[in-house]
Amino acid sequence: MTDDQARSGRGTPPAAPAPPAGGAAPTLRRGALTGYLWSLIAFLALGVLQIFFAGLGVFSLDGQEIGSPTETAFAPHRVTGNAMTLVAVLILVLAVAARAGRPAIVMSVVLLALISVVQTLLADLGKDAAVLGGLHALVGIGLLGLAGRMLSQARAALRAAG
């Protein structure tokens, strides 16, 4: 390229096209928001199974004591509870990744704390105090209500995101 071409701008390579408006960040956010929504649906579906497995366990005890070494009636209920805890962790991670907002993140933390700590304690203590076992069931229903509210808000956020 000559000095004249450099001064006039002729002979310079064309500029690269501008990236699309918004870039990859909105796509990543929308993907995380979609994952957040589906993980809430999975949590709710597991919650329905959890209720079924609790009833199945109660009517399958055949005189065994809950939590005894030979008792397996509540094994599906326990496994589903552990799966719900893992899904609750995923819900929190996706809420943060999606930048779903402070209320969604706070509700995700509450959901995780209730399912992982409170429910475990109530289930263990319920073996010796039936009222705590009853609270375990009520908190479980509350968890489903909280997840349902979160799902409703996630749907609205996804619609707003386009």
N, C-alpha and C positions, 0 to 999 in steps of 0.2 A: 504494500500500500504506500502511495506517495504522500508527501506532506500535504499537498493540495486536497487529496481525497480524505485524509484524516481530519483536516480543518473543516471541510464541508460536510462530513458525516457520510459521504458516499463510500462504498466499499466496506462498510462495517457490517458484520453479520446481523441478521434480524434478531430482535429481542425475543426471548422465550415467551410463549403465551402465558398469560397470568393464570395462576391457579384458580379453580372454581371458587366462587364465593362461599365462605364458611369452612372450606377445607375438610380435613379428615376428622377434626374434633367433633363436629356435630354428628357425624356418622358413628363415631365411637360412642358418643353419649347416647344416641338413639339405640344402638345395639345393647349397651349396658342397661338402658331403661327397659328394653324389650325382655332381656334376661331377668331383670328384677321382677317384671310382671309375671313371667312364666314361673319363676321360682316361688312367688306367692301362690300361684295356682297349685303348684306341686305341694306346698306346705298345707294348703287347705284340703287337697285330696288325701294327703297322708293323715290329716286330722280326722277325716271321715273314717278312714281305715282304723285309726286309733280307737275311736269310739266302738266300732264293731269288734275289734280285738279285745277291748276291755270287757265287753259283754260276753264274748266267747270264753274269755278266761274265767269269769265269775261262774259261768254255768258248766265249766269243765274241771273245776277243782276236785270234785269227787272226794271231799273230806280232807284234802291236803291243806297244809298251812301255806299261805302266800309267802313266798321267799324262802321256803325250806329247800334244802339241797335237792330233793327229788321233784319239786314242783316245777312243771314246765307249762302249765296252763296259760301263764301270762308272758311266755317268751315272745310271741309275736307282738304283743303290746310294748314290751321293752325294746325290741329291735326297731319297731316303728318310731318309738320315742327318740331313739338314738339317731335315726335317719332324719327326723324332724329337726333335731339339733344341728345336724350338718347343713340342712337346707336353710336354717335360720342364719348360720354363719355366711352362707352364700348370699342370702338376702341382704345382709349388712354390707358385704363387700360390693355387691352390685349397686346398692343405694349410694355408696360413696363414689364408686366409679361413674355412675350416671349423673352425679351431682344433683340428686333428686331433691335436695333442700333439707334444711335443718329438721323440720317435722318428720320427714320420712326417715332420716337417719336416726333421730331420737326414738321413733317407734320401732325401728329395726333393732336398736340396742335393747330396748325394753323387751321386745319379742324374744331375743336371744337370752337375756337374763332370766326371763320367766321360764322358758323351756329348758334351759340348761341347769340353772341353779334351783329356782323355786320349785319346779315340778319334781326334780330329783329328791329334794329334801322332803317335800310333802309325801311323796310315794314311800320313802324310807320310814318317815315318822308315822305314816298312816298304818303301818303294821301294828303299832302299839297303841295308837289313839285314832279310833275310827273317824272322829271329826276331822282330823287332818287328811285322812283318805278322802273324805267328802270334799274338802277344800281342793284336793288334787283334781278332782273331777270338775269342780266349778272353775278353777283357774284354766283348765284345759278348754272349757267352753269359751272363756274370756279370750284365750289365745286365738281361737278361731274368729271371734268377733274382731279382734285387733287386726288380724291378717286380712279379713274381709274389708275392713276400712282402708287398710294400706293398698289393697288391690284396687279399690274404687279410685283412690287418689292416683295410683300409678296409671290407670287407664286414662284419666283426665290429663295427666302430664304427658303421656304418649300422644294423645290427640293434639295437645297444644304444641308439641314438638314438630308436628307435621307429619 
